[in-house]
Amino acid sequence: MEEMLSLFDYLGHAAGTELGRRVAMFAKKKKSPHSIRFVTNVKYTGEVMLYEKALLDNYFKGIKA
């Protein structure tokens, strides 16, 4: 199984609701596996989606230049 990352892990900062929704829709369209991690910190407590690194690379190609 490929490395699974949250958007925070991948980007190095909080992604926000709208970007999270767009990535989730992209993952669904690509039928990409995902999982959930429960996190708790000063700013957020709850579940975060985890995606394969390759999917995130594909989504963000050209954006992170």
Backbone hydrogen bonds, N-H to C=O, Kabsch-Sander energy under -0.5 kcal/mol:
donor,donor_aa,acceptor,acceptor_aa,energy
5,L,51,Y,-3.0
10,Y,6,S,-2.2
11,L,7,L,-3.1
12,G,8,F,-2.5
20,G,16,G,-2.1
21,R,17,T,-2.4
22,R,18,E,-2.2
23,V,19,L,-2.6
24,A,20,G,-2.3
25,M,21,R,-2.3
26,F,22,R,-2.2
27,A,23,V,-2.7
28,K,24,A,-2.2
29,K,25,M,-2.4
30,K,26,F,-2.1
31,K,28,K,-1.0
32,S,27,A,-2.5
35,S,50,L,-1.7
37,R,48,V,-2.5
39,V,37,R,-0.5
39,V,46,G,-3.1
41,N,44,Y,-2.1
46,G,39,V,-2.6
48,V,37,R,-2.8
50,L,35,S,-3.0
51,Y,5,L,-3.0
52,E,33,P,-0.7
53,K,3,E,-2.0
56,L,52,E,-1.9
57,D,53,K,-3.0
58,N,54,A,-2.4
59,Y,55,L,-2.7
60,F,56,L,-2.7
61,K,57,D,-0.8
63,I,60,F,-1.9
64,K,60,F,-1.6
